[in-house]
Amino acid sequence: MKVRMIVDSTADLMPEVREKLTVVPLTIHFGRDEYVDGVTITHHQFYEKLVESDVMPTTSQPTPEAFADIFRQVEENGDQAVVLTISSKLSGTCQSATIAAADFPGRVWVVDSQSVAIGSGILAELGLQLAEQGMDAPSIAARLEQERDNVRVIAMLDTLEYLKKGGRISSAAAIAGGILSIKPVIAIQDGEICTLGKARGSKQGNNLLAAEIQKAGGVDFSKPLMLGYTGLSDALLNKYIEDSAALWEDHREALRTTIVGSVVGTHAGPGAVAAAFFKA
């Protein structure tokens, strides 16, 4: 019996991993314009529109029927499935998957990643590895629910402008932050986005990122690891890798980078850098 790994489109994955998974897309709205995430709009095109648009984009979760269509295929093939979703505190996607899965007992197990973007991505990759090792779906789901507590996602924003646009901070705070070159460092904790600290300039911000990774207990390099960036250029991410070289010493080959998708990108804006890893 084959086990299929299913994720929603907020999970950021390396191309070679994505082709082994089934992806259920969210919908992105720029005003009246509607796009299917990863299908009718790429991450690169999303950031082009984000920079050009005067309106903040929004996202819509997949419907239960969108998940059910895939679950029916799983059932028809006599397979099992593990569904890993974006944190239920950030989207109703997990609820949609859970509603649909109720009609497929013994076939489908839904796991709330309690994370997003590259955090969900590395957890999904671990699930895929477990499936390839021959583990059955309920065992994979149980293991992922244990391992999600060890996933850390830490990021540094380059601008406060998009937090202002999204109503997360005041215009005055955004202007003051811009003048002072404030770089907020954020994390995913208990399924929600929280602020860890603020740095003056990218150099100090990169140092704060490195300090937070060490505070988490370091990186378990035996499990998936991913670095991400928002926007159209990975220059700031490359600078971060250079500034934090001591973290990756003897493990540079484990570093994989990807562009971060729309859910985080909407609020972070371009120029953010992030690290997702399992704590040691």
Secondary structure as GFF3:
##gff-version 3
##sequence-region A 1 280
A	DSSP	beta_strand	3	8	.	.	.	ID=ss1
A	DSSP	alpha_helix	15	18	.	.	.	ID=ss2
A	DSSP	beta_strand	22	24	.	.	.	ID=ss3
A	DSSP	beta_strand	27	30	.	.	.	ID=ss4
A	DSSP	beta_strand	33	36	.	.	.	ID=ss5
A	DSSP	alpha_helix	43	52	.	.	.	ID=ss6
A	DSSP	beta_strand	58	60	.	.	.	ID=ss7
A	DSSP	alpha_helix	64	76	.	.	.	ID=ss8
A	DSSP	beta_strand	80	85	.	.	.	ID=ss9
A	DSSP	alpha_helix	93	101	.	.	.	ID=ss10
A	DSSP	beta_strand	108	112	.	.	.	ID=ss11
A	DSSP	alpha_helix	118	132	.	.	.	ID=ss12
A	DSSP	alpha_helix	137	147	.	.	.	ID=ss13
A	DSSP	three_ten_helix	148	150	.	.	.	ID=ss14
A	DSSP	beta_strand	151	156	.	.	.	ID=ss15
A	DSSP	alpha_helix	161	165	.	.	.	ID=ss16
A	DSSP	alpha_helix	171	179	.	.	.	ID=ss17
A	DSSP	beta_strand	182	189	.	.	.	ID=ss18
A	DSSP	beta_strand	192	200	.	.	.	ID=ss19
A	DSSP	alpha_helix	201	215	.	.	.	ID=ss20
A	DSSP	beta_strand	226	229	.	.	.	ID=ss21
A	DSSP	alpha_helix	235	243	.	.	.	ID=ss22
A	DSSP	three_ten_helix	245	248	.	.	.	ID=ss23
A	DSSP	three_ten_helix	252	254	.	.	.	ID=ss24
A	DSSP	beta_strand	257	259	.	.	.	ID=ss25
A	DSSP	alpha_helix	262	268	.	.	.	ID=ss26
A	DSSP	beta_strand	273	278	.	.	.	ID=ss27
###
